[in-house]
Amino acid sequence: MITAADLDHLLTAVVPLYVAMILAYGSVKWWRMFSPDQLSGINRFVALFAVPLLSFHFISTNDPYAMNYRFIAADTLQKLIVLTVLAIWTKTSSRGCLEWTITLFSLATLPNTLVMGIPLLKGRWDVEMPAIIASSISILSDAGLGMAMFGLGLFMALQPRIIACGNSVAAFAMAVRFVIGPAVMAAASVVVGLRGVLLQIAIVQAALPQGIVPFVFAKEYNVHPDILSTAVIFGMLIALPITLVYYIFLGL
């Protein structure tokens, strides 16, 4: 049963992200505080410094030896299945291309929980990172998520409409994110032998909203940033009711 405290924790995590995005949107759309060149510089800083260091921070503090190996195997198998299907589609269909393969792979397999890494030294031998290096990384990585959402708001402010990719493409992106991704994850989990609560958790985490990091690099390399920006913004808005449906359906 979801309690008021659970909802409060969710809003505490999500609302600050929207505050950063709305401030960025307003700074361009209403207050004209940034020029296009400045916006490009902000996104480049996020793509080349803030996000990589944020990812490294999560990777270096994670312990894969404390994880469930079948859960990791299911996550890996899901990505391999999607990548294989997309590769076949690219080779056999006239509509297939590398850009769409990257975009659909991101939509189907990269939710907001993509912080899995392999800190083998720390996990196996308890080797600690020197404090001076850890502090040098954290001072920039702490800005990663907020700056990524700020960059998303800047991008949206430059678009002629809120749903930058169009209604039909947005609906397709939401279907890939919240239906196809969890379905493939469910199949992969069953194949590797996940059962019970772990199977349910695997499906729910696959139904979380789109991760922000794929948008950052989509914008940097101009690979369908309009689709991924829409997936992030509206994915977070509709994620709560969709996750509740999965929650009830799976009996969690």
C-alpha distance (Angstrom), angle and dihedral (degrees) to the residues before:
residue distance angle dihedral
M1 . . .
I2 3.81 . .
T3 3.80 111.8 .
A4 3.79 133.1 -158.8
A5 3.80 88.2 -104.4
D6 3.82 90.4 56.9
L7 3.80 90.5 51.6
D8 3.80 90.4 47.9
H9 3.81 90.6 53.1
L10 3.80 90.2 50.3
L11 3.80 94.0 49.9
T12 3.80 90.7 45.3
A13 3.80 88.9 57.7
V14 3.82 98.4 41.5
V15 3.83 106.1 36.9
P16 3.85 95.9 63.5
L17 3.81 88.8 55.9
Y18 3.80 90.9 55.4
V19 3.82 91.1 45.8
A20 3.82 89.9 58.2
M21 3.80 91.3 45.9
I22 3.83 94.8 47.5
L23 3.81 92.2 48.1
A24 3.80 89.6 52.5
Y25 3.81 91.9 46.5
G26 3.80 91.6 50.2
S27 3.80 93.8 45.4
V28 3.81 89.4 62.3
K29 3.81 105.2 27.1
W30 3.80 99.7 41.2
W31 3.81 110.0 14.3
R32 3.85 101.1 32.9
M33 3.80 92.5 -141.2
F34 3.82 99.1 148.1
S35 3.80 134.2 50.4
P36 3.84 122.4 -143.2
D37 3.82 90.4 -104.1
Q38 3.79 90.7 53.6
L39 3.80 90.9 48.9
S40 3.80 90.0 52.8
G41 3.79 90.3 50.8
I42 3.81 92.6 50.5
N43 3.80 92.1 50.9
R44 3.80 91.3 46.7
F45 3.81 90.9 53.0
V46 3.80 90.0 50.7
A47 3.82 93.3 47.4
L48 3.80 97.8 44.6
F49 3.80 103.1 33.7
A50 3.81 119.2 8.1
V51 3.82 100.5 45.1
P52 3.84 97.4 40.5
L53 3.80 90.8 49.6
L54 3.81 91.4 45.1
S55 3.81 89.5 51.8
F56 3.80 91.2 47.0
H57 3.80 90.0 50.6
F58 3.81 91.8 55.8
I59 3.80 92.3 42.9
S60 3.80 93.8 49.9
T61 3.82 93.9 49.1
N62 3.80 95.7 45.2
D63 3.81 122.6 97.7
P64 3.81 113.0 -151.0
Y65 3.81 90.7 -176.8
A66 3.81 88.9 68.0
M67 3.81 92.1 52.4
N68 3.77 131.1 94.9
Y69 3.80 105.2 -101.8
R70 3.79 93.8 -153.0
F71 3.79 89.4 54.9
I72 3.81 90.1 52.5
A73 3.81 90.0 46.3
A74 3.81 90.9 51.8
D75 3.80 91.3 50.2
T76 3.81 91.1 48.9
L77 3.80 93.3 45.9
Q78 3.81 91.3 50.6
K79 3.79 90.6 56.0
L80 3.81 92.7 45.8
I81 3.81 91.7 50.7
V82 3.81 93.0 49.9
L83 3.80 92.5 44.3
T84 3.82 91.9 49.6
V85 3.80 93.2 49.2
L86 3.81 91.4 47.9
A87 3.81 91.7 47.9
I88 3.82 90.8 52.6
W89 3.81 90.2 46.7
T90 3.81 90.9 50.7
K91 3.81 92.1 51.3
T92 3.80 97.5 43.8
S93 3.81 104.3 34.9
S94 3.78 128.3 69.5
R95 3.81 88.3 -142.7
G96 3.79 93.8 54.7
C97 3.80 118.9 104.5
L98 3.79 139.7 154.7
E99 3.81 93.6 -103.4
W100 3.81 93.3 55.8
T101 3.81 90.9 43.8
I102 3.81 90.5 56.3
T103 3.80 93.1 44.6
L104 3.81 96.0 47.4
F105 3.81 91.4 44.6
S106 3.81 89.5 53.2
L107 3.80 92.5 47.9
A108 3.80 94.8 47.3
T109 3.79 101.9 41.2
L110 3.81 113.2 19.1
P111 3.82 112.4 78.0
N112 3.79 126.2 162.1
T113 3.81 91.2 -82.7
L114 3.80 93.6 71.1
V115 3.82 96.4 125.3
M116 3.81 98.4 111.1
G117 3.80 116.7 132.5
I118 3.78 143.8 149.3
P119 3.84 111.3 -105.0
L120 3.80 90.5 168.9
L121 3.79 98.4 164.9
K122 3.80 95.4 53.9
G123 3.79 94.7 39.0
R124 3.80 96.9 47.8
W125 3.80 105.4 29.2
D126 3.82 102.5 17.9
V127 3.80 93.1 -120.6
E128 3.81 108.6 170.6
M129 3.78 124.3 -144.9
P130 3.83 112.0 -115.7
A131 3.80 110.4 -98.1
I132 3.81 93.5 -124.7
I133 3.82 91.0 56.4
A134 3.81 93.2 43.4
S135 3.81 91.3 51.6
S136 3.81 92.2 46.7
I137 3.80 89.8 54.0
S138 3.80 97.5 42.1
I139 3.81 95.1 51.9
L140 3.81 88.9 65.7
S141 3.80 100.3 27.6
D142 3.81 90.8 57.4
A143 3.80 87.5 65.9
G144 3.81 94.0 49.2
L145 3.80 103.4 92.3
G146 3.80 96.1 38.1
M147 3.80 92.6 47.2
A148 3.80 90.9 47.3
M149 3.82 90.7 55.0
F150 3.81 89.5 43.9
G151 3.80 89.1 53.8
L152 3.80 89.8 49.2
G153 3.80 90.2 54.3
L154 3.80 90.9 49.4
F155 3.80 90.9 51.8
M156 3.80 92.9 48.8
A157 3.81 91.0 50.4
L158 3.81 90.1 59.3
Q159 3.80 93.8 53.1
P160 3.83 120.5 94.7
R161 3.82 91.3 -129.6
I162 3.80 138.1 22.0
I163 3.82 94.4 -115.3
A164 3.78 93.6 54.8
C165 3.81 97.0 -177.7
G166 3.82 97.7 46.6
N167 3.79 131.3 -102.0
S168 3.80 98.6 -84.5
V169 3.80 94.9 48.6
A170 3.81 90.3 44.9
A171 3.81 90.9 52.8
F172 3.81 90.1 48.9
A173 3.81 90.6 49.8
M174 3.81 91.0 51.1
A175 3.82 90.4 50.2
V176 3.80 91.2 52.0
R177 3.80 91.5 46.9
F178 3.81 100.1 44.9
V179 3.82 104.4 25.7
I180 3.80 113.1 24.1
G181 3.81 95.8 38.3
P182 3.83 95.1 52.1
A183 3.83 91.1 42.1
V184 3.81 92.6 55.0
M185 3.81 89.6 44.2
A186 3.81 90.4 52.7
A187 3.81 91.3 51.5
A188 3.81 92.6 46.6
S189 3.81 91.3 48.2
V190 3.80 92.3 52.2
V191 3.82 90.7 48.8
V192 3.82 93.3 54.9
G193 3.80 92.2 45.0
L194 3.80 104.4 -103.0
R195 3.78 111.6 158.1
G196 3.79 139.4 169.1
V197 3.79 120.8 3.6
L198 3.81 94.4 -4.9
L199 3.81 90.4 56.9
Q200 3.80 90.3 49.7
I201 3.80 92.2 48.4
A202 3.81 91.2 49.1
I203 3.80 90.9 54.8
V204 3.81 94.1 45.8
Q205 3.80 93.9 48.8
A206 3.81 89.0 50.7
A207 3.82 87.6 55.8
L208 3.80 94.2 56.1
P209 3.82 116.9 116.3
Q210 3.78 123.4 -82.7
G211 3.79 116.8 -72.1
I212 3.80 117.3 -111.3
V213 3.83 95.7 -137.8
P214 3.85 95.0 71.1
F215 3.82 88.7 55.8
V216 3.81 91.6 52.1
F217 3.79 92.1 56.7
A218 3.81 93.1 37.9
K219 3.81 87.2 58.4
E220 3.80 92.8 44.2
Y221 3.82 93.1 52.5
N222 3.83 97.2 28.3
V223 3.82 96.2 -120.4
H224 3.83 105.8 150.4
P225 3.83 96.5 -50.1
D226 3.82 89.2 164.1
I227 3.82 91.5 62.2
L228 3.79 95.5 45.9
S229 3.81 93.7 44.5
T230 3.81 89.5 53.8
A231 3.81 90.3 46.3
V232 3.81 91.8 53.2
I233 3.81 97.1 45.5
F234 3.77 100.7 41.5
G235 3.79 92.9 31.4
M236 3.79 89.7 63.4
L237 3.80 90.7 47.7
I238 3.80 95.9 52.8
A239 3.80 97.2 31.5
L240 3.81 94.5 88.9
P241 3.83 97.6 58.3
I242 3.81 91.8 39.5
T243 3.79 92.4 49.4
L244 3.80 89.4 48.3
V245 3.81 89.2 54.4
Y246 3.80 90.5 52.4
Y247 3.80 89.2 43.9
I248 3.81 92.2 54.6
F249 3.82 95.0 39.0
L250 3.81 92.3 52.1
G251 3.80 92.5 44.4
L252 3.79 96.7 -123.5
